[in-house]
Amino acid sequence: MKTSPNPKANRHMLILTYGVVLLFLGLTAYYSYFLFAKSDGVINNSYNPRLDRFADRVVRGEIRSSDGQVLARTDVDGEGNETRVYPFDALFAHVVGYSSKGKTGLESLSNFYLLSSHVNIIEQAVNELSSVKNQGDHVVSTLDVALQKAAYDALGKRNGAVVVMEPDTGKILAMVSKPDYNPNTLLADWDQLIAQENTSGQLLNRATQGLYPPGSTFKVVTALEYMKEHPDNYRDYTFDCSGIYRNGEYAIKCYHETAHGHQNFQQAFANSCNGAFANLGLSLNLTNLKSTADQLLFNSSLDLPVAYSRSSYSMASGADTWQILQTSIGQGQTQITPIHNAMITSAIANGGTLMKPYLLDRVENDGGDVIKKFMPEAYGNLMTAKESEGLTEFMRAVVTDGTGSALRTDAYTVAGKTGSAEFETGKETHAWFIGFAPAEHPKVVVSVIVEEGGSGGKAAAPIARGLFDLYFSR
C-alpha cells in the first residue's frame, strides 16, 4: 500500500535545506570578507603570538623612506645577536616607532611584513639546512626624509607636531612630534621615560594622539555650516568689530583686542575676527552644526594606520550662550588632533573628497622585487565640491589679505587658516596653521601646532612656509 507524501514534512525539509544553503553562503561571504579585508589586520595584530615565533627564523627587515634611505634596520653580530638600529636617531621616533618594549608606529603597522621573507626558494632552503635565518622583507614608506628633517628642525626645541600629506592620494610625507626620544637608547631610557614625575610625554605621538582646542582653525567648520544654511547669500553677512564683542554679561575678545572695523564674511574669516564668528555662531542651527562637525569626523573613529585619539565636539541643541560663543571660535570643549585637522584640510583641497591617509607604499623582498603595493583609496566625501571651492576662496584670502601673511610669495599660492587656541589661564596660546598649496591645484597639505607658541600667524605659519618652500623647490 502506497503512502502519499506529507506536504508539511516536505515543507519543513525545504525550509531546512534553504537554511543550510543560506548559512553556507553567509559563511562563504564572511570568509571572503575576512580574507580580503580583515586578515592583514588580524595577522599583524600585536597580540598575535605567532608573529613572535617568526623572529626565530627571520631577521627583521628594514623600514625605508620613499627614496630608499634606511629608517630602521637590524644589525647581526658574529654571534648572531640582533640589534635594531635607527640611523636618524630621534628624527622619525614617533612615526617609525620602536620594536622593543612593545611595538609602535611603522614597526607595529608593518610587523608582519618585516617578519616575512620572500627570498628565493633555493636561498631559503640553504638557510634552513644551515640553521641560518632568512632576511625579512623590507617596507618602503611614504615618508620624505628632507620634509621630515625640515619640519623637525623648524619646531626646534618647542613642543608640538607637524603633518605633511598629499591631498589627492592620502600619502603622509612627514609626521613630527615633539618632545621626542631616541629609539636607539629606548631600553636604557625606559624607566625615565615612563617615570611618574616625567610629565613631558615624549612617547606620545602628538601628531595623531595629541588633543588640542582647535582655536580659529575651527572657523572652517563654523563657516561651512553658515554656508550650508545660507547657500545663496552667505557673502552678505557683515559685522562691525570693535575688538570686543559683548552679548549680555559675556565678552569675546579678538586677538590682542584688535578692532577689525566693518567686516564682510570673507574679511572676518581672513582676519580671524572672533567677534564676527561668535556673533555668527548665535544664528546657527546647533543641531545642524553638530551634524556638520560629525560629517567632518569629529566624535568618530578614524581609518588611520597608527594609534590615534578621537577628536571631540560636544555642543548640541539647547547649549547656553557662553558655550555657543566659545565653541563657534574653536574654544569651549572642542578638541582635535593635528592629523584630523590635516584630513579636513585635505578634503577641502581635494574638492570635498578625503583620501585615506597612509604610510606604507610597498613591500619588497631582499632582492628588490615588489611583494605588495599599497594604492590610494577614497575615505569619503566630507563636503560638496561647491562648498570646498567657497572655503578655498576664504582660505586664500587668509594669506593674501589676512593673518597668514607669512605665506605670501610669488613662487606659489597658498590657502590656509591660522589659529591661536587658549587652553589654560595664564599660559600662552597654542599656535595653529592648516593649509595647502598651490591653492588652485593643491599638491601638498600642512598641519602645524606649536604648543604655547602664541600667534598662529607668527609661530606656526612660518613653519608651514618653510615646508612649502622646500616642497616646491625640488
C-alpha positions in Angstrom: 0.0 0.0 0.0 1.5 3.3 -1.1 1.6 6.3 1.3 1.1 9.8 0.0 3.8 12.4 0.5 3.4 14.5 3.6 3.3 18.2 2.3 4.0 19.5 5.8 7.1 17.4 6.2 8.3 18.3 2.7 7.9 22.0 3.5 10.0 21.6 6.7 12.7 19.8 4.8 12.7 22.6 2.2 13.0 25.2 4.8 15.8 23.3 6.5 17.6 22.9 3.1 17.3 26.6 2.3 18.5 27.5 5.9 21.6 25.3 5.4 22.3 26.8 2.0 21.9 30.4 3.3 24.2 29.6 6.3 26.8 28.2 3.9 26.6 31.2 1.6 26.8 33.5 4.6 29.9 31.7 6.0 31.5 31.8 2.5 30.8 35.6 2.2 32.3 36.3 5.6 35.3 34.1 4.9 35.9 36.1 1.7 35.4 39.4 3.5 37.9 38.3 6.2 40.4 37.0 3.7 40.5 40.2 1.6 39.6 42.9 4.1 40.4 41.8 7.7 43.2 39.1 7.5 46.1 41.5 7.4 44.9 43.4 10.5 44.4 40.2 12.4 47.7 38.7 11.4 49.6 41.9 12.1 47.9 42.4 15.5 50.4 43.0 18.2 48.6 40.4 20.4 49.1 37.6 17.8 51.7 35.3 19.4 52.6 33.7 16.1 54.5 36.8 15.0 57.0 36.5 17.8 57.8 33.0 16.5 58.5 34.4 13.0 61.5 36.1 14.6 63.1 32.8 15.3 63.5 32.1 11.6 63.6 35.6 10.1 65.9 38.7 10.5 63.5 41.7 10.8 63.5 43.7 7.6 64.3 47.3 7.0 61.9 50.3 7.1 62.9 52.8 4.3 61.9 56.3 3.3 60.2 56.9 -0.1 63.6 57.4 -1.7 65.1 54.3 -0.2 67.0 55.7 2.8 67.1 53.3 5.7 65.0 54.4 8.7 65.3 51.2 10.7 67.4 48.1 10.2 68.6 45.0 12.2 72.3 44.5 12.7 73.5 41.0 13.4 76.9 40.4 15.0 79.2 37.4 14.6 77.5 35.6 17.4 74.0 36.1 15.9 72.9 38.8 18.3 70.5 41.2 16.7 70.2 44.9 17.4 67.5 47.2 15.9 69.2 50.4 14.7 67.6 53.7 13.8 70.1 55.7 11.7 68.3 59.0 12.1 68.0 58.8 15.9 65.0 60.8 17.1 64.1 62.3 13.7 61.5 59.6 12.9 61.0 58.5 16.5 57.2 58.6 16.7 56.2 57.7 13.1 58.7 54.8 12.7 58.3 53.9 16.3 60.2 51.2 18.2 60.1 47.4 18.3 61.2 46.7 21.9 59.0 47.3 24.9 56.2 46.5 22.5 55.8 48.0 19.1 54.6 51.4 17.9 54.4 53.3 14.6 55.6 51.7 11.4 57.3 49.0 13.5 53.9 47.9 14.6 52.0 48.6 11.4 54.4 46.6 9.2 55.3 44.0 11.7 54.0 41.0 9.7 55.7 42.2 6.5 59.1 42.8 8.3 59.0 39.3 9.7 58.0 37.6 6.4 60.7 36.5 4.0 60.4 36.2 0.2 64.0 35.5 -0.6 64.3 32.9 -3.4 63.4 29.3 -2.7 66.9 28.0 -3.1 68.3 30.5 -0.7 65.6 29.7 1.8 66.3 26.0 1.6 70.1 26.5 2.1 69.4 28.8 5.1 67.1 26.3 6.6 69.6 23.5 6.3 72.3 25.7 7.7 70.2 27.0 10.6 70.6 30.5 9.3 67.8 33.0 9.4 66.3 34.3 6.2 66.3 38.0 5.6 62.9 39.6 6.2 61.1 41.7 3.6 61.7 45.5 3.6 58.9 48.1 3.9 59.2 51.3 1.8 57.2 54.1 3.4 55.7 57.3 2.0 57.9 59.4 4.3 60.2 62.1 2.8 63.4 62.5 4.7 64.0 66.1 3.6 60.5 67.2 4.6 60.7 65.3 7.9 64.0 67.0 8.7 62.7 70.4 7.7 59.7 70.0 9.9 61.8 68.7 12.8 64.3 71.5 12.6 61.6 74.1 12.3 59.9 73.0 15.5 63.3 73.2 17.2 63.0 72.9 21.0 59.4 73.8 21.0 56.7 71.1 21.7 54.1 70.4 19.0 53.5 68.5 15.9 53.6 68.7 12.1 51.8 66.6 9.5 52.5 66.9 5.7 50.4 64.9 3.3 49.2 64.7 -0.3 45.5 65.6 -0.6 44.8 63.7 -3.8 46.4 60.4 -2.6 46.5 60.5 1.2 50.2 59.8 1.3 51.8 61.0 4.6 55.1 62.7 3.6 56.2 63.8 7.1 55.0 63.4 10.7 56.9 65.0 13.5 56.1 65.1 17.2 58.0 66.9 20.0 59.2 66.3 22.7 60.8 63.2 21.3 63.1 60.3 22.4 65.9 58.4 20.8 64.7 54.8 19.9 68.4 53.7 19.8 68.6 54.2 23.6 65.0 53.3 24.4 65.8 50.4 26.7 68.3 52.4 28.7 66.0 55.4 28.9 62.7 53.5 29.5 62.4 53.9 33.3 63.0 57.7 32.9 60.5 58.0 30.0 57.7 56.3 31.9 58.5 57.7 35.4 55.6 59.3 37.2 57.4 62.6 37.7 58.1 62.8 34.0 55.1 64.8 32.6 56.6 65.8 29.2 55.1 62.8 27.4 58.0 62.0 25.0 56.4 58.7 24.0 53.1 60.3 22.9 52.8 60.9 19.2 51.2 64.4 19.3 50.5 64.3 15.6 47.9 61.6 16.0 47.3 61.3 19.7 47.6 64.9 20.9 44.2 66.6 21.6 44.1 70.4 21.4 41.5 73.1 21.2 41.3 73.9 17.5 41.2 77.7 18.1 40.4 79.7 15.0 41.1 76.7 12.7 37.6 75.6 13.8 36.2 78.7 12.0 36.4 76.5 8.9 33.7 74.3 10.4 31.6 77.3 11.6 31.9 79.0 8.2 30.9 75.8 6.4 27.8 75.5 8.5 26.9 79.1 7.8 27.4 78.5 4.1 25.1 75.4 4.3 22.4 77.4 6.0 22.7 80.4 3.7 23.8 78.9 0.3 22.7 81.9 -1.8 23.5 84.9 0.4 26.3 83.9 2.9 28.5 86.6 1.4 26.0 89.3 2.5 27.0 88.8 6.2 28.6 91.8 7.8 29.8 92.7 11.2 31.3 95.8 12.9 34.3 94.8 15.1 35.4 97.0 18.0 37.9 94.4 19.3 35.5 93.2 21.9 32.1 91.6 21.2 29.6 91.8 24.0 26.5 89.8 24.5 24.8 90.4 27.8 27.2 89.6 30.5 29.6 87.9 28.1 32.5 89.3 26.2 34.6 87.8 23.4 37.9 89.4 22.5 39.7 89.4 19.2 43.4 88.5 19.4 45.1 91.4 21.3 41.7 93.2 21.1 42.3 94.2 17.6 39.4 96.3 16.2 38.8 95.0 12.6 36.1 97.5 11.8 33.5 96.8 9.2 33.9 93.2 8.0 32.1 91.1 5.4 32.1 87.3 5.7 35.4 86.8 3.8 37.2 89.6 5.6 36.0 88.2 9.0 37.4 84.8 8.1 40.7 86.2 6.7 41.3 88.4 9.8 40.1 85.6 12.1 37.6 88.0 13.8 36.4 86.3 16.9 33.6 88.8 17.4 32.2 88.2 14.0 32.3 84.4 14.4 30.9 84.5 17.9 28.0 86.6 16.6 27.5 84.4 13.6 27.5 81.3 15.7 24.5 82.5 17.7 22.5 82.4 14.5 23.3 78.8 13.6 21.1 75.8 14.0 23.0 73.9 16.7 21.7 70.5 15.6 22.9 71.1 12.1 26.2 72.5 13.3 26.8 69.3 15.3 25.8 67.3 12.2 28.4 69.2 10.1 31.1 68.6 12.8 30.2 64.9 12.8 30.4 64.9 9.0 33.9 66.3 9.3 34.7 63.2 11.5 34.5 64.7 15.0 33.4 62.1 17.5 34.3 59.4 15.0 36.7 56.5 14.8 39.2 57.4 12.1 40.6 55.0 9.5 44.2 55.7 10.3 47.2 53.3 10.1 48.6 54.2 13.5 47.4 54.8 17.1 45.3 58.0 17.4 42.9 59.9 19.6 39.3 60.7 18.6 38.6 64.4 18.2 35.5 65.6 20.1 32.7 68.1 19.6 30.1 68.1 22.3 27.8 71.2 21.8 24.2 70.3 21.0 20.8 71.9 20.8 20.0 73.7 24.0 23.5 75.0 24.7 23.8 78.2 26.6 25.0 81.5 25.1 28.5 81.3 26.5 29.1 77.8 25.2 27.9 78.8 21.7 30.1 81.9 21.7 33.2 79.8 22.8 32.5 76.8 20.5 32.0 79.0 17.4 35.5 80.3 17.6 37.1 76.9 18.4 37.3 77.1 22.2 34.9 75.5 24.7 35.1 71.7 24.9 36.1 71.0 21.3 39.3 69.1 20.8 41.1 68.0 17.7 44.4 66.2 16.7 46.8 67.6 14.1 46.3 64.7 11.8 42.5 65.2 11.9 43.0 68.9 11.1 45.2 67.8 8.2 42.4 65.5 7.0 39.8 68.2 7.0 42.2 70.5 5.1 42.9 67.7 2.6 39.2 67.2 1.9 38.9 71.0 1.2 41.9 70.8 -1.1 40.6 67.8 -2.9 37.2 69.1 -3.9 35.5 67.8 -0.8 36.7 64.2 -1.1 39.0 62.9 1.6 41.6 60.2 0.7 42.6 57.7 3.4 45.9 58.7 5.0 48.5 56.0 4.6 52.2 55.4 5.4 53.2 52.3 3.5 54.0 52.5 -0.2 55.2 48.9 -0.9 56.8 45.8 0.5 60.0 44.5 -1.2 62.0 41.3 -0.7 65.7 41.5 -0.2 66.3 41.3 -3.9 64.2 44.4 -4.6 61.2 42.6 -6.0 57.8 44.2 -5.1 55.8 41.8 -2.9 52.9 44.1 -2.2 51.9 47.6 -3.4 49.6 49.9 -1.5 47.3 52.2 -3.5 45.4 55.4 -2.7 41.8 54.9 -1.5 38.9 57.3 -1.0 37.8 57.8 2.6 34.6 59.6 1.6 33.0 63.0 0.8 33.2 65.4 3.7 31.5 68.3 1.8 30.4 69.2 -1.7 32.8 70.5 -4.4 31.0 73.9 -4.3 31.5 74.1 -0.5 35.2 73.2 -0.8 35.5 75.9 -3.5 34.0 78.5 -1.2 36.2 77.5 1.7 39.3 77.6 -0.6 38.5 81.1 -1.6 38.2 82.2 2.0 41.4 80.4 3.0 43.2 82.0 0.1 42.1 85.4 1.5 43.7 84.5 4.8 47.1 84.5 3.1 46.6 87.4 0.6 44.8 89.8 3.0 44.7 88.4 6.5 46.6 86.6 9.3 48.5 84.3 7.0 50.8 86.9 5.6 53.9 84.9 6.4 52.9 82.7 3.4 52.7 85.4 0.8 55.0 84.6 -2.1 55.2 84.8 -5.9 56.6 81.3 -6.1 53.3 79.5 -5.4 49.8 80.2 -4.0 48.7 79.1 -0.5 45.2 78.7 1.0 45.2 78.4 4.8 43.9 79.2 8.2 45.8 80.4 11.3 44.7 79.8 14.9 45.5 80.7 18.4 44.0 78.4 20.9 43.6 79.2 24.6 44.0 76.1 26.9 44.9 77.3 30.4 44.6 80.6 32.1 47.9 82.4 32.5 49.6 80.4 29.7 50.4 81.5 26.1 48.0 80.2 23.5 48.8 77.2 21.2 49.7 78.3 17.7 48.0 76.6 14.7 48.3 76.7 10.9 46.5 74.5 8.4 46.8 75.0 4.6 47.6 73.7 1.2 49.4 74.8 -2.0 49.1 75.6 -4.8 45.7 77.0 -3.9 44.3 76.4 -7.4 45.8 72.9 -7.9 46.7 71.5 -4.5 49.6 69.1 -4.2 50.5 69.3 -0.5 48.8 69.9 2.8 50.4 71.0 6.0 49.1 71.0 9.6 51.2 72.6 12.3 50.7 73.1 16.0 53.2 74.8 18.3 52.4 74.4 21.9 52.3 77.8 23.7 53.5 79.4 20.5 51.2 82.4 20.7 50.0 83.7 17.3 49.4 81.1 14.6 50.4 83.6 12.0 53.8 84.2 13.7 54.7 80.8 15.2 53.0 78.1 13.1 52.7 79.7 9.6 56.4 80.3 9.1 57.0 76.5 9.7 54.5 75.8 7.0 56.2 78.3 4.8 59.5 76.5 5.1 57.9 73.2 4.2 56.1 74.7 1.2 59.3 76.3 0.0 61.2 73.1 0.2 58.4 71.1 -1.5 58.2 73.4 -4.5 62.0 74.0 -4.8 62.6 70.4 -5.9 
